[in-house]
Amino acid sequence: MAKEKEKPDIRDDITVKFISRRVSDLIKYGDFSARQLSEKIGRSKNYITNIIGGWSSPSITDLLLICKCFEISPKDFFDIEFSIKKALFAKKNEPAAKKSPNKPSQREAFDGCFQ
């Protein structure tokens, strides 16, 4: 009988840790709770909790949606020199722009990332 290989623990991956920390910082310093973010991207709260905990990674589409929700670029998300705290604090202090009450579909939000 062949011995099964153990799956590596995804939480040990440096990229997963980085993404986990960045999403956690976005929620900590941003305008959305984990629940609100999950609703905005059309996922469950457990999905976001698993990302923050390092148990899973977001898909590329979901990562782009997360960046869109917090109005940062994917480049900034992965830039280790980019301070999420400073960027989101600056956005909070800008004059409030009129926001649409309707939540965009995932496709609309995804398309908006490339405009």
C-alpha positions in Angstrom: 0.0 0.0 0.0 1.4 3.4 -1.1 2.0 5.9 1.7 0.1 9.2 1.1 2.1 12.4 1.2 1.0 14.9 3.8 -0.3 18.1 2.4 1.9 21.0 3.3 0.3 23.5 5.7 -0.6 26.5 3.5 -0.1 28.8 6.5 3.6 28.3 6.3 3.8 29.8 2.8 5.3 33.3 2.9 3.0 34.6 0.1 -0.1 33.3 2.0 1.2 35.0 5.1 1.7 38.3 3.2 -1.7 38.2 1.6 -3.3 37.3 4.9 -1.6 40.3 6.7 -2.5 42.7 3.9 -6.2 41.8 3.9 -6.2 41.9 7.7 -4.7 45.4 7.5 -7.2 46.6 4.9 -10.0 45.5 7.2 -8.3 47.0 10.3 -7.7 50.4 8.8 -10.4 50.5 6.2 -14.1 51.2 6.2 -15.3 47.6 6.0 -15.6 44.8 8.5 -14.8 41.2 7.4 -18.6 40.7 7.0 -19.1 43.8 4.9 -16.2 43.0 2.7 -17.5 39.5 2.2 -20.9 40.9 1.1 -19.2 43.3 -1.3 -17.3 40.6 -3.1 -20.1 38.1 -3.0 -18.4 35.6 -0.6 -19.1 34.3 2.9 -17.7 35.8 6.0 -15.9 32.5 6.6 -14.1 32.9 3.3 -12.6 36.2 4.4 -11.9 34.8 7.9 -10.0 31.9 6.3 -7.9 34.3 4.2 -7.1 36.5 7.3 -6.2 33.3 9.3 -3.9 32.1 6.5 -6.1 29.0 5.9 -6.7 29.9 2.3 -5.8 32.4 -0.4 -8.2 34.5 -2.4 -8.6 33.8 -6.1 -7.1 36.5 -8.4 -10.6 37.7 -9.2 -11.4 38.0 -5.5 -8.1 39.8 -4.8 -8.9 42.3 -7.5 -12.3 42.9 -6.0 -10.8 43.3 -2.5 -8.4 45.9 -3.9 -11.3 47.7 -5.7 -13.3 47.8 -2.5 -10.5 49.6 -0.7 -9.6 51.7 -3.7 -6.0 50.5 -4.0 -4.3 49.0 -7.0 -3.1 45.4 -7.0 0.4 46.8 -7.4 0.0 48.7 -4.2 -1.4 45.6 -2.4 1.8 43.7 -3.2 4.2 46.6 -2.8 6.0 46.1 0.6 6.8 49.8 0.7 3.2 50.8 0.4 1.6 51.6 3.7 -2.0 50.5 3.9 -2.5 52.4 7.1 -1.3 55.7 5.7 -3.2 55.3 2.4 -6.5 54.4 4.0 -6.1 57.2 6.6 -5.6 59.7 3.8 -8.6 58.5 2.0 -10.8 58.8 5.1 -9.7 62.4 5.4 -10.6 63.3 1.8 -13.9 65.1 1.2 -16.6 62.5 0.8 -17.6 61.6 -2.7 -21.1 60.7 -3.6 -21.3 56.9 -3.7 -23.8 54.9 -5.6 -26.2 53.0 -3.3 -26.3 50.0 -5.6 -23.7 47.3 -5.2 -22.0 46.4 -8.5 -22.0 42.9 -9.7 -18.7 40.9 -9.4 -18.3 41.4 -13.2 -18.8 45.1 -13.0 -16.4 45.5 -10.1 -13.9 43.3 -11.9 -14.1 45.3 -15.1 -13.6 48.5 -13.0 -10.2 47.3 -11.9 -8.8 47.9 -15.4 -10.2 51.4 -16.1 
